[in-house]
Amino acid sequence: MAVMKRAKRPAGSLPGEDLELVENYGELVREARIKIGLTQEELASQVGEKATVIKKIEHGELRPSIELARRLEKILRIRLLMPAEEEPSSEIKKYLTKPGASGGVSLGDLLKKRQKEEL
């Protein structure tokens, strides 16, 4: 499942729990809303938003906040938020695959690099 840009950790979530909104969030919201027989207006009323907000979310024109995504998840019984996958920093990426090496970087390699930079 593809994911989009990481959202900031909201109050009340666990430390270290960064969340991402799934890429096809609009489609998921629309399909789930229809499946349970709600109109955009009814869903909007249940989550405390305007119908235009739901319409824009379903069309992918508006990314819901973490709080709104959680309310939608609860009412529609779907997953819109996924744990973020951390990308290695550019400094570490340089060492993950060495030319001609079979597998990545060791801690020793990083220490040697750091020692050279300090000199």
C-alpha positions in Angstrom: 0.0 0.0 0.0 1.5 3.4 -1.0 1.7 6.1 1.6 2.0 9.9 1.4 3.8 12.5 3.4 4.2 12.0 7.1 1.9 13.9 9.4 3.0 15.4 12.7 2.3 13.3 15.8 -0.9 14.5 17.4 -1.5 15.0 21.1 -2.5 11.7 22.7 -0.5 9.4 20.4 2.4 7.4 21.6 5.9 8.9 21.6 7.7 7.8 18.5 4.5 7.0 16.7 4.7 9.0 13.5 1.7 8.5 11.2 1.2 8.7 7.5 -2.1 9.1 5.6 -2.6 6.3 3.1 -2.3 7.4 -0.6 -5.8 6.5 -1.6 -7.5 8.0 1.4 -10.2 9.7 -0.7 -11.3 6.6 -2.5 -11.4 4.6 0.8 -13.5 7.2 2.5 -16.0 7.4 -0.4 -16.3 3.6 -0.7 -16.8 3.0 3.0 -19.3 5.9 3.2 -21.4 4.4 0.4 -21.0 0.9 1.8 -22.6 1.9 5.2 -25.3 4.0 3.4 -24.3 7.5 4.5 -24.5 10.6 2.4 -21.7 13.1 2.4 -23.9 15.4 4.5 -24.6 12.7 7.1 -21.0 11.7 7.4 -20.0 15.3 7.7 -22.5 15.8 10.5 -21.1 12.7 12.4 -17.5 13.9 12.2 -18.4 17.6 12.9 -17.4 19.0 9.5 -19.1 20.5 6.5 -20.2 18.4 3.6 -17.8 20.3 1.3 -14.9 19.0 3.5 -16.0 15.4 3.0 -16.4 16.1 -0.8 -12.9 17.5 -1.0 -11.4 14.6 1.0 -13.2 12.1 -1.3 -11.8 13.8 -4.4 -8.3 14.0 -2.9 -8.3 17.8 -2.9 -8.0 18.0 0.9 -5.8 16.0 3.2 -7.7 15.4 6.5 -5.9 16.3 9.8 -4.8 13.4 12.0 -7.8 14.1 14.3 -10.3 14.1 11.4 -8.7 11.0 9.9 -9.2 9.2 13.2 -12.8 10.3 13.5 -13.4 9.0 9.9 -11.6 5.7 10.7 -13.9 5.2 13.7 -17.1 5.9 12.0 -16.3 4.2 8.6 -14.4 1.3 10.2 -11.4 1.8 7.8 -7.6 2.4 8.1 -6.5 5.8 6.9 -3.4 6.2 9.1 -0.4 3.9 9.0 2.9 4.1 11.0 5.5 6.0 9.1 8.4 4.2 7.6 11.6 5.9 8.5 14.0 6.6 5.6 17.7 6.4 6.4 19.5 9.8 6.4 21.5 10.8 3.4 24.7 10.4 5.4 23.8 6.7 6.2 22.5 6.0 2.7 25.9 6.7 1.2 27.2 3.7 3.1 24.3 1.2 2.8 25.8 -0.3 -0.3 29.5 -0.2 -1.0 30.6 -0.6 -4.6 31.7 -4.2 -5.0 30.6 -5.2 -1.4 28.1 -7.8 -0.7 26.2 -6.0 2.0 26.0 -2.6 3.5 28.0 -0.7 6.1 29.3 -1.7 9.4 29.6 0.3 12.5 33.4 0.2 12.1 33.0 1.8 8.6 31.0 4.7 10.1 33.6 5.2 12.9 36.5 5.2 10.4 34.7 7.8 8.3 34.0 10.0 11.4 37.7 9.7 12.4 38.8 10.8 9.0 36.5 13.8 9.1 37.8 14.9 12.5 41.4 15.0 11.3 
